[in-house]
């Protein structure tokens, strides 16, 4: 058994982009861990989508979900200022 780590920017990305692969890996007996960079909060979605991610991860057989807690970076060419007390993922220190 190996550990497979899937790193995604947004809470819905694991299901939309790699859900089948993650489910297959889990079904084959691998330990699957999902790491999500952003917290899923934005003006359009003021509630974190962590519960949705946790539920979908359980269905896929993911053993652990890790949230890094960065703010969503936004869409398009305009980068919005960081929200109070949080940093946008796009501004994360690469050494960190």
C-alpha positions in Angstrom: 0.0 0.0 0.0 1.2 3.5 -0.8 0.1 6.9 0.1 -1.2 9.1 -2.7 -1.5 12.8 -2.1 -3.7 14.9 -4.4 -3.1 18.6 -4.2 -5.9 20.9 -5.4 -6.6 24.7 -5.2 -10.3 24.5 -4.5 -12.7 22.4 -2.5 -14.6 21.1 -5.5 -11.5 20.3 -7.6 -10.8 16.8 -6.2 -14.2 15.5 -7.3 -14.4 17.4 -10.6 -10.8 16.8 -11.7 -9.5 13.6 -10.2 -12.4 11.9 -8.4 -12.3 8.7 -10.5 -8.6 8.4 -10.0 -8.8 8.9 -6.3 -11.7 6.4 -5.9 -9.8 3.8 -7.9 -6.7 4.3 -5.9 -8.6 4.0 -2.6 -10.5 0.9 -3.9 -7.1 -0.7 -4.8 -6.0 -0.3 -1.2 -3.9 2.9 -1.3 -4.1 5.5 1.4 -5.5 8.6 -0.3 -4.9 12.1 1.1 -6.4 15.3 -0.4 -4.8 18.7 0.3 -6.9 21.8 -0.6 -5.2 25.2 -0.7 -8.2 27.5 -0.4 -11.0 27.7 2.1 -13.8 28.0 -0.4 -15.0 31.4 0.9 -15.8 34.2 -1.5 -18.4 36.9 -2.0 -20.5 34.5 -4.1 -20.0 31.6 -1.6 -19.7 33.1 1.9 -19.9 29.6 3.6 -16.8 27.4 3.5 -17.4 24.3 1.3 -15.4 22.1 3.6 -18.4 20.0 4.6 -19.1 19.2 0.9 -15.5 18.3 0.4 -15.5 16.0 3.5 -18.6 14.3 2.3 -17.4 13.7 -1.3 -14.0 12.6 0.0 -15.7 10.0 2.2 -17.6 8.7 -0.8 -14.4 8.4 -2.8 -12.6 6.6 0.0 -10.2 9.4 0.9 -8.7 8.8 4.3 -7.7 12.3 5.1 -8.5 15.8 3.9 -6.1 18.7 4.8 -7.1 22.4 4.4 -4.3 24.9 4.1 -6.7 27.8 4.7 -5.7 30.3 2.1 -8.3 32.6 0.6 -9.4 32.0 -2.9 -7.3 34.0 -5.4 -10.2 35.2 -7.5 -10.9 34.9 -11.3 -9.5 36.6 -14.3 -6.6 39.1 -14.6 -7.5 41.2 -11.6 -6.1 40.1 -8.3 -8.2 41.3 -5.4 -6.7 42.5 -2.1 -6.3 39.9 0.6 -9.3 39.6 2.9 -8.7 40.8 6.5 -6.5 38.3 8.4 -6.0 35.9 5.5 -3.7 35.6 2.5 -4.8 34.7 -1.0 -3.2 31.5 -2.3 -1.6 33.2 -5.2 0.4 35.3 -2.8 1.7 32.3 -0.7 5.3 32.2 0.0 6.8 29.5 -2.3 9.3 28.6 0.4 6.5 27.9 2.9 
